[in-house]
Amino acid sequence: MQLGLPFTPPEPTDASGSASAPLDLYYVRHRRARRYVLRVDPDGRVRVTIPRGGSRREADAFAQRHAGWMRAQRARVAARPAADPHDVRRMRQLARRVLPRRLLDLAALHGLTVTRVSIRNQRSRWGSCGRDGHISLNWRLAQMPEWVRDYVLIHELMHLRRMDHSPAYWTHVAAACPEYEAARAWLRTHGPQLR
């Protein structure tokens, strides 16, 4: 779960009733990150992404400023019912059948070449694109509405044109998927429930 705009919500209590219980944090440096990011993993641990030029001390301060938000997200994760293994297996099989075919159809439509498609159990992203044309997709995309899923596929395909998130890159995305902003909003609202 990603923290977008900085804010500090009212301090909730965690499952033990304490607002000051210690948080299980771990830190990851990401050279392409432009800001500090918090993400609550399904197991309740909190990942703090440190951007290029950032420091562990600043990351600690950022995490402390958003401790209330993190506890609220951890409580949501803890309250979420465990996924039925049968449903997960069925959804992963569906993803392997549907996602590569749709990705290749969209690639052909936009005159792009994909060298390989992988379906993975990614925890922190919906997909990724390598410079070699290998695209990896999260199996959870199979749980989304088709128009949102198509946005994610197009997002990765447009990296075959530009391997960045520059304004020029987003121009390609907008041309290929005019409703991309609505899809991104859907992901921010509903995506965390699919993780």
N, C-alpha and C positions, 0 to 999 in steps of 0.2 A: 504494500500500500504506500503510495508516494505522497509526500507532503508537497503541495504546490506553493501557493502564496504563504509567506510566513504569517502565522497567527498563533495566539495562545488561547485555547478554549478554557472555559471554567474547569477547575481541577476536579476530575472525577475520582472516585475511589476505585481501586482494583478489586479483583475477586476476593481478596482477603479483607477488604474494607479499609485498607490503608492507602492514603493518597501519596505516601512517601516510600512505598516499597521499592527496592532497587530494581532497575531495569537491566535486562540482559542485552547489552550492546556489543556489537562487533563492527569493525571499521574496514572499509574497502576503499582503496585509492582508485580513481578512474580518471585517466588523463584527458578524456573527452568531456567529462562533466564540467559544467560551468557554474554550478552552485552546490551547496551542501544539500543532500537529500536523505530523508528518513523513510525507511520501508519496514513494515512489520511482517515478518515471515509467518507462515502458517503455524510454526511451532512456538510463536510468541516472542522469538528473539527479534531484536531491532537492528537492522543494518543501517549504518551511517556511511554514506558515500562522501568521500573527500575529493573535491575537484582539484585539477592541476593548480599548483601554487597554494593550495590550502594546507592547513596544519591540523595535527591531532588536537591541539589545545582549542583551536577555533571550532573544530568538530564537536568537542565535548561541550563547549559553551552553547553551540547551536542546539545540541540534543537537550541540554538542561532547560533552555528557553521553551522547548516544546515537550517537556516531560508530561504535561497534562494530556496533550494530544496523543502521545504514544500510549499512555495508560488506557485512554478511551479506545484506541484501536485494538490494543491487546485484549481488552474486555470483549470487544466485538468478535475477535478471532476465537476466544475461548468459548463464547456462547454459540458459535456456529456449529450445527450438527456435523458429525463426521460423515464424509462421503461414503456412500455404499460402494464397496469394491466392485460389485457386479456392474453398477452404473458407470463407474470410472472405466472399467475394461471395455464396456460397450461404446462409450464415448471416444476412447482412444482408437478403437477399431474404425469407428466412423470417420475420425480425423484422418487416419491413414488412407481411407478410401476417397474422401472428398477433397481434402485440402490440396494435395499435389496436383490433381486434375484441374481444379479451379485456378490455382496459381499459374499453371502452364497455359491455360486458356487466356488469362489476363496478360501474360507475357507475350503471347502471340498477337493479341489485339493491339499491344503497344509497341510491337517490333523489338522485343527484348529477348535475350537468350539466357535461360537458367541452366546451369550445368548440372546441378544436383539439388534435390529437395529432401530435407530431413524433418521428421516429426519428433519433437522432443518434449520432455517434461521440464520446461524452463520455469524457474521460480520468479525471475525478476523482469522478464520481458515477454512480449507477445511474439516476437520474431527477430531474426537478425539476417544480415546479408554480408557475405564475404566478397572481397575483391575478385575472387575467382568465379563468382556467379553462383556460389552455393548458398541457398536460402534455407534457414532453419525456422520452423514454425512450432508454436506452442500448441499441443493437442487441445487445450481448452478453447481455442478458437471455434471448435465445432459446437460449442454451447452458445455462441453468439448469434444474433440476427444476421442474416446473410449480408446486408448492406454494411454492417459494422465490420464483419469478417473481411469483406472485399476491401474496405479501407486499409486494414492492416496488411493485406497481401499487396495492395498497390504501394503502400508506404515502403515495404521492403523492396519491391520491384524498382521503384524510382531511385533507390540507392545504386542500381546498376547504371544510372545516368550521372548521379552525383553521390559521392560517399561522404556526405556531410548533412547538416540540417540548416544550410544557408537559405537566404531568401530565394535564391535561384532553385534550390531543391524544392521548397514549398510551392513554387510556381508550377513545377512539374506535377506535384501531388494534386494541386487544385485543378489543373487541366484534366487529369485522369480521373479525379474523384471530387466533383464539385461540392458534395455534401460532407467533405472530410471533417469540417469543424464540428458538425453535429455528431459524427462518429466518435471523434475525440472526447466530446462531452459525455457520450454514452459510456465510453470506457472509463472515464474518471468516476462516474456515478456507479456503474454496475460491475466494472471489471474486477474490483477487489473481492466481490462475492464468488468469482469464478476461480480464484487462486487456490 
